[in-house]
Amino acid sequence: MKKRLFTPGPTPVPEDVLLEMARPIIHHRTAEFMKIAGEAEEGLKYLFQTKNPVFILASSGTGAMEAAVSNVLSPGEKALVIKGGKFGERFEEICSSYGIAVVPLDVEWGKAVKPELVEKILTQEKNIKAVFTTLCETSTGVLTDIKSIGRIIQKFSDTLLVVDAVSSLGAISCKTDEWNLDMVITGSQKALMLPPGLSFLSVSEKAWGKIENSKLPKYYLDLKKYRKSLEKSDFPFTPPVSLILALKKSLDSIKEEGIENIIKRHKILAEATRAAVKALGLELLAEKPADSLTAVKVPAGIDGVELTKRLKEQYGVNFAGGQDKLKGKIFRIAHLGYFDKLDIVLAIGALEMALSELGYKFELGAGIKAAEGVLLKKD
Ligand SMILES: *Cc1c(COP(=O)(O)O)cnc(C)c1O
């Protein structure tokens, strides 16, 4: 059976990127490797739309989230965490384990935060040193209005804005410098079309001010060490050489397609997916859906766990289910990274067949028809 990955991380990796990782290992402190690392750094700046440095860490996305917390804050300081799902909660857990006082902004899962609320809290609560938020909350598929939050943060000279863009960069719009984002985080296994294992973190001038004075403990993820090395396109510790060769290849193809075209492609795929599930009589979970993935409510009378299991076992199609309190209640179709129009037709076809087998009543083919309608119209 062919296996098809439609999970919001890891995502499929293009064949030419996979082949890069089959190349012989070169030493990391050589001109040859440093040239590749330097070019990857430039590619990352293009992707992040920033003039500031973007650090490459050997960790999953959570490592960069932890680096953001431990490098800018000091014991006992206060942070605002916007929590509308699993990844917002993760920021709170990281902050709490470092002894940071968390002011939580709870958002109902599936809903988007109102940016005015962030301004209200920052004005009321004194001394909030950082706001931690998620551009696309992968557990719910919700898009956060980061641009507006960035505008608000500009009024607070002692507060940083840290954005988890792990399932966003390379799929949806994220303008690091233009939107005033102090730290933007992503990981390799999402829209960057790479295997898991790398995370990335951009750092603004304003954030450096805090890093200089931060007193939380850190060693492996100490960004000052990375900054010193980066001047020579070097790393403080042995980098995963093969993954960085693959990164360079993937960033080349991102540059070639162009960010605006990439965003357009994701928009079309997302619109087609949303139109298809609606045509099947299904409902979206997200009030404001991001174009990276589509979270769909499991219809009444259908077992959500059974649905994703059947898709995987009968059709080799791997959708993600819901996490935590959404387990069995939603399924998530990813379309971020190495995805094209026919991937959507395939995903919807598999969904229709599995739903039909489970006894869900709908007009067979209605989803595919709706998806193709969108895909044909837009180019
Ligand atoms: C995938 C993801 C992460 C990182 O998860 P890791 O398993 O540590 O790579 C963080 N935030 C969001 C929004 C994600 O989608």
The ligand as an SDF file (V2000), in Angstrom:
LIG
                    3D

 15 15  0  0  0  0  0  0  0  0999 V2000
    4.5970   21.2220   15.3970 C   0  0  0  0  0  0  0  0  0  0  0  0
    4.4260   22.4290   16.1940 C   0  0  0  0  0  0  0  0  0  0  0  0
    5.3360   22.7850   17.2100 C   0  0  0  0  0  0  0  0  0  0  0  0
    6.5780   22.0390   17.5460 C   0  0  0  0  0  0  0  0  0  0  0  0
    6.4200   20.7410   17.8820 O   0  0  0  0  0  0  0  0  0  0  0  0
    7.7010   19.7910   17.9220 P   0  0  0  0  0  0  0  0  0  0  0  0
    7.0930   18.4420   18.0460 O   0  0  0  0  0  0  0  0  0  0  0  0
    8.5130   20.1770   19.0800 O   0  0  0  0  0  0  0  0  0  0  0  0
    8.4360   20.0100   16.6260 O   0  0  0  0  0  0  0  0  0  0  0  0
    5.1200   23.9600   17.8910 C   0  0  0  0  0  0  0  0  0  0  0  0
    4.0950   24.7470   17.6050 N   0  0  0  0  0  0  0  0  0  0  0  0
    3.2140   24.4690   16.6320 C   0  0  0  0  0  0  0  0  0  0  0  0
    2.1130   25.4270   16.3520 C   0  0  0  0  0  0  0  0  0  0  0  0
    3.3480   23.2980   15.8900 C   0  0  0  0  0  0  0  0  0  0  0  0
    2.4950   23.0380   14.9010 O   0  0  0  0  0  0  0  0  0  0  0  0
  1  2  1  0
  2  3  1  0
  2 14  2  0
  3  4  1  0
  3 10  2  0
  4  5  1  0
  5  6  1  0
  6  7  2  0
  6  8  1  0
  6  9  1  0
 10 11  1  0
 11 12  2  0
 12 13  1  0
 12 14  1  0
 14 15  1  0
M  END
$$$$
